[in-house]
Amino acid sequence: MTDLPPFAVIVVNFASSALLRDHAASLDAVPPGRVIVVDCFSGAAERERVRQLASEHGWDTVLLDTNDGFGGGTNAGAARAIEQGAGVLVALNPDATIERDSLARLVSAVAEDPMLLASPRIVQSSGEPWFVGADLYLDEGIPRGARARARFAGAERLEWATGACFAISAELWTLLGGFDEEYFLYWEDIDLSHRAIAAGARLELVDAEVVHDQGGTHAERRSARAKSELYYYFNIRNRMLYAVKHLPDVDVRRWARSSARIGYGVLLRGGRQQLVASWRPWRGYLRGLRDGRRIVRAHRRSTARLHEHAGRR
């Protein structure tokens, strides 16, 4: 990999050092100093485990005093990488494995086109596809995999690249300002993709593959299908955050009216059994709806003040 341009692999950790240990073999293919592990603080013992792993494998570390979320952690790692001269940034989940050849293809693709946001195919350990492209359907704000395109032909959609693994040039990352940290967790990759496309970049699924241990990054993992309370909360809340940041008011209102129904669809991603076995999914659902409504109300007040101010001119 010495013939590749300067690059860095950025891994954000939060209480996931066991995953880092289990997937360290693939990172060992990366030249020393080019792996940057960002540890969002979750406890002293976890911090020490991350330090030890980094020392054993020659990884650089960014040790945050707080949990800044996925977006904040990635931003911190990217800042370190760019400071050290990396021209290409590769974000990789701690529960993901990438082989040397696939990593090289991602880096090369972005080096050849700095206005490219590149994604690999992502498969589960069983070989089942997990990501082969994705779209946000703008009529109601529902993300779907690329395989749904034929079924929803003609619908207005926005292509997006998953944050589980992507490559981007330092030039484009800097132009975009990195992830919007207001999302904290989930939807920040959709937001980044939106802004990349608006800036004239293009998205591409590169001939590269990553193996993803689905759900492994969640400390509350209970089963292969069940999701964490935070998964429900942020997916429901951040749908409306995205709406107020990027959509016309008429679309914001339409998305808001369907929040309860779309949010229930998010709940069902974890299966029906968990809905009777625990109150946590329901709490995440209700909190997500509540805070999504608060975001919309704040947006309306801000818009009204702007209109009032403009009317006085």
PyMOL commands that set and color helices and strands:
alter all, ss='L'
color gray80, all
select helices_A, chain A and resi 17-22+24-27+44-57+69-83+100-112+146-148+170-176+188-198+229-246+249-257+259-268+273-277+280-312
alter helices_A, ss='H'
color red, helices_A
select strands_A, chain A and resi 7-13+35-39+60-63+88-92+96-98+116-124+129-131+134-137+142-145+157-160+165-169+202-212
alter strands_A, ss='S'
color yellow, strands_A
deselect
rebuild
show_as cartoon
